[in-house]
Amino acid sequence: MTATYIIDIMRKLNDNNRYKLTFFAINIARVRGVSPVKAIQLIESGEIDLKDVEEFVIKSLQKVQPNKDKEDKNE
C-alpha cells in the first residue's frame, strides 16, 4: 500500500490524522483477524464506522471498565 493511497483515504474520510487511521486499522486488524491493509480497505468501503472503532479503542484502553448494569439503570 502506498502513502498516496492512505492520503486518498484520509481525504475521502475528511480526516487528516494519519496516525489515528493507522492506529484504528491495527486495532481492527487484531479484532477481526485480518491484515492492516484489509482493515484500511474496510474503513474505506464504509463497512466499519470510525466512530464505533474510536469508542471501542477508548473503552479498551480504560483501566476501569464501566459496569453495564449502572449504565442501564441511569438511562
MODELLER restraints for C-alpha pairs under 7 A, 6 or more apart:
rsr = mdl.restraints
at = mdl.atoms
rsr.add(forms.Gaussian(group=physical.xy_distance, feature=features.Distance(at['CA:9:A'], at['CA:44:A']), mean=6.26, stdev=0.5))
rsr.add(forms.Gaussian(group=physical.xy_distance, feature=features.Distance(at['CA:10:A'], at['CA:16:A']), mean=5.78, stdev=0.5))
rsr.add(forms.Gaussian(group=physical.xy_distance, feature=features.Distance(at['CA:24:A'], at['CA:53:A']), mean=6.70, stdev=0.5))
rsr.add(forms.Gaussian(group=physical.xy_distance, feature=features.Distance(at['CA:25:A'], at['CA:36:A']), mean=5.49, stdev=0.5))
rsr.add(forms.Gaussian(group=physical.xy_distance, feature=features.Distance(at['CA:25:A'], at['CA:39:A']), mean=5.24, stdev=0.5))
rsr.add(forms.Gaussian(group=physical.xy_distance, feature=features.Distance(at['CA:25:A'], at['CA:40:A']), mean=5.65, stdev=0.5))
rsr.add(forms.Gaussian(group=physical.xy_distance, feature=features.Distance(at['CA:26:A'], at['CA:36:A']), mean=5.51, stdev=0.5))
rsr.add(forms.Gaussian(group=physical.xy_distance, feature=features.Distance(at['CA:28:A'], at['CA:39:A']), mean=5.91, stdev=0.5))
rsr.add(forms.Gaussian(group=physical.xy_distance, feature=features.Distance(at['CA:29:A'], at['CA:35:A']), mean=5.41, stdev=0.5))
rsr.add(forms.Gaussian(group=physical.xy_distance, feature=features.Distance(at['CA:29:A'], at['CA:36:A']), mean=5.20, stdev=0.5))
rsr.add(forms.Gaussian(group=physical.xy_distance, feature=features.Distance(at['CA:29:A'], at['CA:39:A']), mean=5.59, stdev=0.5))
rsr.add(forms.Gaussian(group=physical.xy_distance, feature=features.Distance(at['CA:42:A'], at['CA:48:A']), mean=5.96, stdev=0.5))
rsr.add(forms.Gaussian(group=physical.xy_distance, feature=features.Distance(at['CA:43:A'], at['CA:49:A']), mean=6.85, stdev=0.5))
